[in-house]
Amino acid sequence: MPDRLKTMAMLVRVIDEGSITAGARALGVPTATVSRRISELEAGLNAELVMRSPRGLTLTEAGAAYVAACRRILEEVNEAERSASGEFSSPRGTLTLTAPIVFGRLHVLPIVTAFLQCHPDVNVRLQLVDRLVSLSEEHIDMAVRIGPLPDSGLIARQVGEIRQVVCASRAYLDKHGRPDTPHELEDASCITHDQFLADQDWHFEAEGTSLRIPVHPRLSVNTAEAALDAAEAGIGFTRVLSYQAAPGIQAGRLETVLEAWEPAPWPIHLVYERRMLIPQKLRAFIDFAVPRIEHRAASMWRTS
């Protein structure tokens, strides 16, 4: 790679790492070398790109525009190199994917492992996180996203829907009864969690009527899995996504209630960046994954 491109890549890595020292460590280059190369770049451009302080680096206005341009140029160069190496003619290389933690473990990981068996020249890096990941900034090829999508330039392919369900153990329902309306949850023992459904007002819909029911949690936890464990133990009602509750419901440890009042389902999408050439590794994974996720998503409706 020519010196200017190497310096561009060095600058982008430094910005991503947050400091020259961290960037140099990630690159395996002496800190003095990185600092000198950035200073030489600024001198050549006759512009200040970064402001240095003990707390780290801050891009100037000119620096922010230049780094954005560097990212585009480096991606185009990388894409050209991948094309020349055959990545666009046959599935090969490393495919980076991301998905929500529980959905990814239950439904994406099995598809990935089957895909790897069929494509020996492809490696996969799967990131299971519950935050919204920037595909461009974190170099992600494709993401699985649950819920309404923000307006963006990404290509999105819907592969199914999931429900938001209220459930409890059979023992709890036998002792306290099955609610007929959402209002009965106001005085019931409830379990809340702060993952997807953090709001302690639970939303319901039926026949054009929309309700927000304030619930008073007897137990609050920070994961859906913990909420489901507590529900199975008979503590009360919890609200989770249908794929999270499916194992307990199918095993008979939990039962859903108020099905007629469930709000509109959330879509499941595969999203990836719009580009002139789609690598064969990504195209092959989309073709492989879509029918399998659609099948799994359809089975999530049969939880009760």
SEKOLVO-438060 format. One record per residue (C-alpha): residue number from 1; residue in one letter; x, y, z. Coordinates in Angstrom, 1 decimal, m for minus. Layout:
# SEKOLVO-438060
@i: NUM; aa: A; px: X; py: Y; pz: Z
...
***
This chain:
# SEKOLVO-438060
@i: 1; aa: M; px: 0.0; py: 0.0; pz: 0.0
@i: 2; aa: P; px: 1.5; py: 3.4; pz: m0.9
@i: 3; aa: D; px: 2.7; py: 5.6; pz: 2.0
@i: 4; aa: R; px: m0.3; py: 8.0; pz: 1.8
@i: 5; aa: L; px: m2.7; py: 5.1; pz: 2.1
@i: 6; aa: K; px: m0.8; py: 3.6; pz: 5.0
@i: 7; aa: T; px: m0.9; py: 7.0; pz: 6.8
@i: 8; aa: M; px: m4.6; py: 7.2; pz: 6.1
@i: 9; aa: A; px: m5.1; py: 3.8; pz: 7.6
@i: 10; aa: M; px: m3.0; py: 4.7; pz: 10.5
@i: 11; aa: L; px: m5.0; py: 7.9; pz: 11.2
@i: 12; aa: V; px: m8.3; py: 6.0; pz: 11.0
@i: 13; aa: R; px: m7.1; py: 3.4; pz: 13.4
@i: 14; aa: V; px: m5.8; py: 6.0; pz: 15.9
@i: 15; aa: I; px: m9.2; py: 7.8; pz: 15.8
@i: 16; aa: D; px: m11.0; py: 4.5; pz: 16.3
@i: 17; aa: E; px: m8.8; py: 3.6; pz: 19.3
@i: 18; aa: G; px: m9.1; py: 7.1; pz: 20.8
@i: 19; aa: S; px: m5.5; py: 8.0; pz: 21.3
@i: 20; aa: I; px: m2.1; py: 7.8; pz: 19.5
@i: 21; aa: T; px: m0.8; py: 5.4; pz: 22.1
@i: 22; aa: A; px: m3.7; py: 3.0; pz: 21.8
@i: 23; aa: G; px: m3.6; py: 3.2; pz: 18.0
@i: 24; aa: A; px: 0.1; py: 2.6; pz: 17.9
@i: 25; aa: R; px: m0.3; py: m0.4; pz: 20.2
@i: 26; aa: A; px: m3.1; py: m1.8; pz: 18.0
@i: 27; aa: L; px: m1.0; py: m1.3; pz: 14.9
@i: 28; aa: G; px: 2.2; py: m2.7; pz: 16.5
@i: 29; aa: V; px: 4.0; py: 0.5; pz: 15.6
@i: 30; aa: P; px: 6.1; py: 2.7; pz: 17.9
@i: 31; aa: T; px: 4.0; py: 5.7; pz: 19.3
@i: 32; aa: A; px: 6.7; py: 8.2; pz: 18.1
@i: 33; aa: T; px: 6.3; py: 6.8; pz: 14.5
@i: 34; aa: V; px: 2.5; py: 7.2; pz: 14.5
@i: 35; aa: S; px: 2.7; py: 10.7; pz: 15.9
@i: 36; aa: R; px: 5.3; py: 11.7; pz: 13.4
@i: 37; aa: R; px: 3.4; py: 10.3; pz: 10.4
@i: 38; aa: I; px: 0.2; py: 12.2; pz: 11.5
@i: 39; aa: S; px: 2.2; py: 15.4; pz: 11.9
@i: 40; aa: E; px: 3.7; py: 14.9; pz: 8.4
@i: 41; aa: L; px: 0.3; py: 14.4; pz: 7.0
@i: 42; aa: E; px: m1.0; py: 17.6; pz: 8.6
@i: 43; aa: A; px: 2.0; py: 19.5; pz: 7.3
@i: 44; aa: G; px: 1.5; py: 18.1; pz: 3.8
@i: 45; aa: L; px: m2.2; py: 19.1; pz: 3.8
@i: 46; aa: N; px: m1.5; py: 22.4; pz: 5.6
@i: 47; aa: A; px: m4.4; py: 21.7; pz: 7.9
@i: 48; aa: E; px: m4.8; py: 20.6; pz: 11.5
@i: 49; aa: L; px: m6.7; py: 17.3; pz: 11.6
@i: 50; aa: V; px: m6.6; py: 16.4; pz: 15.3
@i: 51; aa: M; px: m6.4; py: 18.3; pz: 18.5
@i: 52; aa: R; px: m4.3; py: 16.5; pz: 21.1
@i: 53; aa: S; px: m4.9; py: 16.7; pz: 24.8
@i: 54; aa: P; px: m4.2; py: 14.5; pz: 27.9
@i: 55; aa: R; px: m7.7; py: 13.2; pz: 27.6
@i: 56; aa: G; px: m7.2; py: 11.9; pz: 24.0
@i: 57; aa: L; px: m7.8; py: 13.1; pz: 20.5
@i: 58; aa: T; px: m10.5; py: 15.3; pz: 19.0
@i: 59; aa: L; px: m11.0; py: 15.7; pz: 15.3
@i: 60; aa: T; px: m11.2; py: 19.3; pz: 13.9
@i: 61; aa: E; px: m13.9; py: 20.1; pz: 11.4
@i: 62; aa: A; px: m11.3; py: 19.5; pz: 8.6
@i: 63; aa: G; px: m10.1; py: 16.3; pz: 10.3
@i: 64; aa: A; px: m13.7; py: 14.9; pz: 10.6
@i: 65; aa: A; px: m14.2; py: 15.4; pz: 6.8
@i: 66; aa: Y; px: m10.8; py: 14.0; pz: 6.0
@i: 67; aa: V; px: m11.2; py: 10.9; pz: 8.1
@i: 68; aa: A; px: m14.6; py: 10.2; pz: 6.6
@i: 69; aa: A; px: m13.1; py: 10.4; pz: 3.1
@i: 70; aa: C; px: m10.2; py: 8.2; pz: 4.3
@i: 71; aa: R; px: m12.7; py: 5.5; pz: 5.3
@i: 72; aa: R; px: m14.4; py: 5.6; pz: 1.9
@i: 73; aa: I; px: m11.1; py: 5.4; pz: 0.1
@i: 74; aa: L; px: m9.7; py: 2.6; pz: 2.2
@i: 75; aa: E; px: m12.9; py: 0.6; pz: 1.8
@i: 76; aa: E; px: m12.8; py: 1.0; pz: m2.0
@i: 77; aa: V; px: m9.2; py: m0.1; pz: m2.1
@i: 78; aa: N; px: m10.0; py: m3.1; pz: 0.1
@i: 79; aa: E; px: m12.9; py: m4.0; pz: m2.1
@i: 80; aa: A; px: m10.7; py: m3.8; pz: m5.2
@i: 81; aa: E; px: m8.2; py: m6.1; pz: m3.6
@i: 82; aa: R; px: m10.9; py: m8.5; pz: m2.5
@i: 83; aa: S; px: m12.3; py: m8.5; pz: m6.0
@i: 84; aa: A; px: m8.8; py: m9.2; pz: m7.5
@i: 85; aa: S; px: m8.2; py: m12.0; pz: m5.0
@i: 86; aa: G; px: m11.5; py: m13.8; pz: m6.1
@i: 87; aa: E; px: m13.6; py: m12.9; pz: m3.1
@i: 88; aa: F; px: m16.4; py: m11.6; pz: m5.4
@i: 89; aa: S; px: m16.3; py: m14.7; pz: m7.6
@i: 90; aa: S; px: m16.5; py: m17.5; pz: m5.0
@i: 91; aa: P; px: m17.4; py: m17.5; pz: m1.3
@i: 92; aa: R; px: m14.2; py: m17.0; pz: 0.6
@i: 93; aa: G; px: m12.7; py: m14.8; pz: 3.4
@i: 94; aa: T; px: m14.0; py: m13.7; pz: 6.8
@i: 95; aa: L; px: m17.7; py: m12.8; pz: 7.1
@i: 96; aa: T; px: m18.5; py: m10.6; pz: 10.1
@i: 97; aa: L; px: m22.1; py: m10.8; pz: 11.5
@i: 98; aa: T; px: m23.9; py: m9.4; pz: 14.5
@i: 99; aa: A; px: m27.2; py: m10.3; pz: 16.2
@i: 100; aa: P; px: m29.0; py: m9.9; pz: 19.5
@i: 101; aa: I; px: m27.5; py: m12.1; pz: 22.2
@i: 102; aa: V; px: m30.4; py: m14.6; pz: 22.9
@i: 103; aa: F; px: m31.8; py: m14.6; pz: 19.3
@i: 104; aa: G; px: m28.2; py: m15.0; pz: 18.0
@i: 105; aa: R; px: m27.4; py: m17.9; pz: 20.3
@i: 106; aa: L; px: m30.7; py: m19.8; pz: 19.7
@i: 107; aa: H; px: m31.3; py: m19.1; pz: 16.0
@i: 108; aa: V; px: m28.3; py: m17.5; pz: 14.2
@i: 109; aa: L; px: m25.4; py: m19.6; pz: 15.6
@i: 110; aa: P; px: m26.9; py: m23.0; pz: 14.4
@i: 111; aa: I; px: m27.3; py: m21.5; pz: 10.9
@i: 112; aa: V; px: m23.8; py: m20.2; pz: 11.0
@i: 113; aa: T; px: m22.3; py: m23.6; pz: 12.0
@i: 114; aa: A; px: m24.3; py: m25.3; pz: 9.2
@i: 115; aa: F; px: m23.1; py: m22.6; pz: 6.7
@i: 116; aa: L; px: m19.5; py: m23.2; pz: 7.7
@i: 117; aa: Q; px: m19.9; py: m26.9; pz: 7.0
@i: 118; aa: C; px: m20.9; py: m26.1; pz: 3.5
@i: 119; aa: H; px: m18.3; py: m23.4; pz: 2.8
@i: 120; aa: P; px: m14.9; py: m24.4; pz: 3.9
@i: 121; aa: D; px: m13.2; py: m21.3; pz: 2.5
@i: 122; aa: V; px: m15.3; py: m18.9; pz: 4.6
@i: 123; aa: N; px: m14.6; py: m18.0; pz: 8.2
@i: 124; aa: V; px: m17.3; py: m16.2; pz: 10.4
@i: 125; aa: R; px: m16.9; py: m13.7; pz: 13.2
@i: 126; aa: L; px: m20.2; py: m13.5; pz: 15.0
@i: 127; aa: Q; px: m20.8; py: m10.7; pz: 17.5
@i: 128; aa: L; px: m23.7; py: m11.3; pz: 19.9
@i: 129; aa: V; px: m24.6; py: m7.9; pz: 21.4
@i: 130; aa: D; px: m27.9; py: m6.1; pz: 22.3
@i: 131; aa: R; px: m26.8; py: m2.7; pz: 21.2
@i: 132; aa: L; px: m27.3; py: m1.1; pz: 17.8
@i: 133; aa: V; px: m24.1; py: m1.7; pz: 15.9
@i: 134; aa: S; px: m22.9; py: 0.7; pz: 13.2
@i: 135; aa: L; px: m22.1; py: m1.6; pz: 10.2
@i: 136; aa: S; px: m19.7; py: 0.9; pz: 8.6
@i: 137; aa: E; px: m17.8; py: 2.0; pz: 11.7
@i: 138; aa: E; px: m17.4; py: m1.6; pz: 13.1
@i: 139; aa: H; px: m16.8; py: m3.2; pz: 9.7
@i: 140; aa: I; px: m19.9; py: m5.5; pz: 9.9
@i: 141; aa: D; px: m21.0; py: m7.4; pz: 6.8
@i: 142; aa: M; px: m24.6; py: m8.1; pz: 8.0
@i: 143; aa: A; px: m26.7; py: m7.6; pz: 11.1
@i: 144; aa: V; px: m29.9; py: m9.3; pz: 12.4
@i: 145; aa: R; px: m32.1; py: m6.6; pz: 13.8
@i: 146; aa: I; px: m35.4; py: m7.0; pz: 15.7
@i: 147; aa: G; px: m38.0; py: m4.3; pz: 15.8
@i: 148; aa: P; px: m38.8; py: m1.2; pz: 13.7
@i: 149; aa: L; px: m35.8; py: m0.1; pz: 11.6
@i: 150; aa: P; px: m34.6; py: 3.5; pz: 11.7
@i: 151; aa: D; px: m34.4; py: 5.3; pz: 8.4
@i: 152; aa: S; px: m31.1; py: 4.5; pz: 6.8
@i: 153; aa: G; px: m29.4; py: 3.7; pz: 3.5
@i: 154; aa: L; px: m29.1; py: 0.0; pz: 4.5
@i: 155; aa: I; px: m30.6; py: m2.8; pz: 2.5
@i: 156; aa: A; px: m33.1; py: m4.6; pz: 4.7
@i: 157; aa: R; px: m34.8; py: m8.0; pz: 4.1
@i: 158; aa: Q; px: m37.5; py: m9.0; pz: 6.4
@i: 159; aa: V; px: m37.3; py: m12.7; pz: 7.4
@i: 160; aa: G; px: m40.1; py: m13.0; pz: 10.0
@i: 161; aa: E; px: m41.9; py: m11.5; pz: 13.0
@i: 162; aa: I; px: m41.8; py: m12.1; pz: 16.7
@i: 163; aa: R; px: m44.4; py: m11.5; pz: 19.4
@i: 164; aa: Q; px: m44.3; py: m9.8; pz: 22.7
@i: 165; aa: V; px: m45.8; py: m12.3; pz: 25.2
@i: 166; aa: V; px: m46.9; py: m12.3; pz: 28.8
@i: 167; aa: C; px: m46.3; py: m15.6; pz: 30.5
@i: 168; aa: A; px: m46.3; py: m17.2; pz: 33.9
@i: 169; aa: S; px: m45.9; py: m20.7; pz: 35.4
@i: 170; aa: R; px: m48.8; py: m23.1; pz: 35.4
@i: 171; aa: A; px: m48.5; py: m23.3; pz: 39.2
@i: 172; aa: Y; px: m48.8; py: m19.6; pz: 39.5
@i: 173; aa: L; px: m51.8; py: m19.5; pz: 37.2
@i: 174; aa: D; px: m53.5; py: m22.4; pz: 39.1
@i: 175; aa: K; px: m53.1; py: m20.5; pz: 42.4
@i: 176; aa: H; px: m53.9; py: m16.9; pz: 41.2
@i: 177; aa: G; px: m56.0; py: m17.4; pz: 38.1
@i: 178; aa: R; px: m55.6; py: m16.5; pz: 34.5
@i: 179; aa: P; px: m56.2; py: m12.8; pz: 33.7
@i: 180; aa: D; px: m59.0; py: m11.9; pz: 31.3
@i: 181; aa: T; px: m57.9; py: m8.3; pz: 30.7
@i: 182; aa: P; px: m54.6; py: m6.4; pz: 31.0
@i: 183; aa: H; px: m56.0; py: m4.3; pz: 33.8
@i: 184; aa: E; px: m55.7; py: m7.4; pz: 36.1
@i: 185; aa: L; px: m51.9; py: m7.1; pz: 35.9
@i: 186; aa: E; px: m51.9; py: m3.8; pz: 37.8
@i: 187; aa: D; px: m52.3; py: m5.7; pz: 41.1
@i: 188; aa: A; px: m50.5; py: m8.8; pz: 40.1
@i: 189; aa: S; px: m47.0; py: m10.0; pz: 40.9
@i: 190; aa: C; px: m44.9; py: m9.1; pz: 37.9
@i: 191; aa: I; px: m41.2; py: m9.5; pz: 36.9
@i: 192; aa: T; px: m39.6; py: m6.8; pz: 34.8
@i: 193; aa: H; px: m36.3; py: m6.7; pz: 33.0
@i: 194; aa: D; px: m34.3; py: m3.9; pz: 31.3
@i: 195; aa: Q; px: m33.3; py: m5.6; pz: 28.0
@i: 196; aa: F; px: m35.8; py: m5.0; pz: 25.1
@i: 197; aa: L; px: m38.8; py: m4.3; pz: 27.2
@i: 198; aa: A; px: m37.5; py: m2.0; pz: 30.0
@i: 199; aa: D; px: m40.7; py: 0.1; pz: 30.2
@i: 200; aa: Q; px: m42.7; py: m0.7; pz: 33.4
@i: 201; aa: D; px: m45.8; py: 0.3; pz: 31.5
@i: 202; aa: W; px: m46.8; py: m2.7; pz: 29.4
@i: 203; aa: H; px: m48.5; py: m1.9; pz: 26.1
@i: 204; aa: F; px: m51.5; py: m3.9; pz: 24.8
@i: 205; aa: E; px: m53.7; py: m3.7; pz: 21.8
@i: 206; aa: A; px: m57.0; py: m5.3; pz: 20.8
@i: 207; aa: E; px: m59.8; py: m4.4; pz: 18.3
@i: 208; aa: G; px: m58.5; py: m0.8; pz: 17.9
@i: 209; aa: T; px: m58.1; py: m0.3; pz: 21.6
@i: 210; aa: S; px: m54.6; py: 0.6; pz: 22.9
@i: 211; aa: L; px: m53.8; py: 0.3; pz: 26.6
@i: 212; aa: R; px: m50.7; py: 1.1; pz: 28.7
@i: 213; aa: I; px: m50.8; py: m0.8; pz: 32.0
@i: 214; aa: P; px: m48.6; py: 0.3; pz: 34.8
@i: 215; aa: V; px: m47.1; py: m2.8; pz: 36.4
@i: 216; aa: H; px: m45.5; py: m2.8; pz: 39.9
@i: 217; aa: P; px: m42.6; py: m5.3; pz: 39.8
@i: 218; aa: R; px: m42.2; py: m7.6; pz: 42.7
@i: 219; aa: L; px: m38.8; py: m8.5; pz: 41.1
@i: 220; aa: S; px: m36.7; py: m6.5; pz: 38.6
@i: 221; aa: V; px: m33.8; py: m8.2; pz: 36.8
@i: 222; aa: N; px: m31.4; py: m7.2; pz: 34.0
@i: 223; aa: T; px: m31.9; py: m10.0; pz: 31.5
@i: 224; aa: A; px: m34.9; py: m11.8; pz: 30.0
@i: 225; aa: E; px: m33.4; py: m15.2; pz: 30.9
@i: 226; aa: A; px: m33.4; py: m14.2; pz: 34.6
@i: 227; aa: A; px: m37.0; py: m13.0; pz: 34.3
@i: 228; aa: L; px: m38.1; py: m16.2; pz: 32.7
@i: 229; aa: D; px: m36.3; py: m18.3; pz: 35.4
@i: 230; aa: A; px: m38.2; py: m16.3; pz: 38.1
@i: 231; aa: A; px: m41.5; py: m16.8; pz: 36.2
@i: 232; aa: E; px: m40.9; py: m20.5; pz: 36.0
@i: 233; aa: A; px: m40.2; py: m20.5; pz: 39.8
@i: 234; aa: G; px: m43.7; py: m19.1; pz: 40.3
@i: 235; aa: I; px: m43.0; py: m15.5; pz: 41.2
@i: 236; aa: G; px: m45.5; py: m14.0; pz: 38.7
@i: 237; aa: F; px: m46.0; py: m12.7; pz: 35.2
@i: 238; aa: T; px: m43.2; py: m11.5; pz: 32.9
@i: 239; aa: R; px: m43.2; py: m10.0; pz: 29.5
@i: 240; aa: V; px: m40.6; py: m11.2; pz: 26.9
@i: 241; aa: L; px: m40.2; py: m11.8; pz: 23.2
@i: 242; aa: S; px: m41.7; py: m15.0; pz: 21.9
@i: 243; aa: Y; px: m38.4; py: m16.6; pz: 21.0
@i: 244; aa: Q; px: m37.1; py: m16.0; pz: 24.5
@i: 245; aa: A; px: m40.1; py: m17.7; pz: 26.1
@i: 246; aa: A; px: m40.4; py: m20.5; pz: 23.5
@i: 247; aa: P; px: m38.2; py: m23.2; pz: 25.2
@i: 248; aa: G; px: m40.0; py: m22.8; pz: 28.6
@i: 249; aa: I; px: m43.5; py: m22.8; pz: 26.9
@i: 250; aa: Q; px: m42.8; py: m25.8; pz: 24.7
@i: 251; aa: A; px: m41.5; py: m27.7; pz: 27.7
@i: 252; aa: G; px: m44.6; py: m26.9; pz: 29.7
@i: 253; aa: R; px: m42.9; py: m24.8; pz: 32.3
@i: 254; aa: L; px: m44.6; py: m21.6; pz: 31.2
@i: 255; aa: E; px: m47.9; py: m20.6; pz: 29.7
@i: 256; aa: T; px: m48.9; py: m17.4; pz: 27.8
@i: 257; aa: V; px: m51.8; py: m15.2; pz: 28.8
@i: 258; aa: L; px: m53.7; py: m12.3; pz: 27.2
@i: 259; aa: E; px: m52.8; py: m13.5; pz: 23.7
@i: 260; aa: A; px: m55.8; py: m11.5; pz: 22.2
@i: 261; aa: W; px: m54.2; py: m8.3; pz: 23.7
@i: 262; aa: E; px: m50.7; py: m8.8; pz: 22.2
@i: 263; aa: P; px: m49.4; py: m5.6; pz: 20.5
@i: 264; aa: A; px: m48.4; py: m5.7; pz: 16.8
@i: 265; aa: P; px: m45.5; py: m8.0; pz: 16.2
@i: 266; aa: W; px: m41.9; py: m6.8; pz: 15.7
@i: 267; aa: P; px: m40.2; py: m7.6; pz: 12.4
@i: 268; aa: I; px: m36.9; py: m9.4; pz: 12.0
@i: 269; aa: H; px: m34.6; py: m8.1; pz: 9.3
@i: 270; aa: L; px: m31.3; py: m8.9; pz: 7.8
@i: 271; aa: V; px: m29.5; py: m5.6; pz: 7.0
@i: 272; aa: Y; px: m26.4; py: m4.9; pz: 5.1
@i: 273; aa: E; px: m24.8; py: m1.9; pz: 3.4
@i: 274; aa: R; px: m25.6; py: m0.9; pz: m0.1
@i: 275; aa: R; px: m22.6; py: m1.4; pz: m2.4
@i: 276; aa: M; px: m21.7; py: m1.9; pz: m6.0
@i: 277; aa: L; px: m20.4; py: m5.4; pz: m5.5
@i: 278; aa: I; px: m21.7; py: m7.8; pz: m2.9
@i: 279; aa: P; px: m19.0; py: m10.3; pz: m1.9
@i: 280; aa: Q; px: m19.9; py: m13.9; pz: m2.6
@i: 281; aa: K; px: m19.4; py: m14.8; pz: 1.0
@i: 282; aa: L; px: m22.2; py: m12.4; pz: 2.0
@i: 283; aa: R; px: m24.5; py: m13.4; pz: m0.9
@i: 284; aa: A; px: m24.0; py: m17.1; pz: m0.1
@i: 285; aa: F; px: m24.8; py: m16.5; pz: 3.5
@i: 286; aa: I; px: m28.0; py: m14.5; pz: 2.7
@i: 287; aa: D; px: m29.2; py: m17.3; pz: 0.3
@i: 288; aa: F; px: m28.4; py: m19.9; pz: 3.0
@i: 289; aa: A; px: m29.8; py: m18.1; pz: 6.0
@i: 290; aa: V; px: m33.0; py: m16.5; pz: 4.8
@i: 291; aa: P; px: m35.1; py: m19.7; pz: 4.3
@i: 292; aa: R; px: m33.8; py: m21.1; pz: 7.6
@i: 293; aa: I; px: m34.5; py: m18.0; pz: 9.7
@i: 294; aa: E; px: m37.9; py: m17.7; pz: 8.0
@i: 295; aa: H; px: m38.7; py: m21.3; pz: 9.1
@i: 296; aa: R; px: m37.5; py: m20.6; pz: 12.6
@i: 297; aa: A; px: m39.4; py: m17.4; pz: 12.8
@i: 298; aa: A; px: m42.6; py: m19.1; pz: 11.7
@i: 299; aa: S; px: m42.2; py: m21.6; pz: 14.5
@i: 300; aa: M; px: m42.0; py: m18.8; pz: 17.1
@i: 301; aa: W; px: m45.7; py: m18.2; pz: 16.6
@i: 302; aa: R; px: m46.4; py: m21.7; pz: 17.8
@i: 303; aa: T; px: m45.3; py: m21.2; pz: 21.4
@i: 304; aa: S; px: m48.6; py: m22.0; pz: 23.1
***
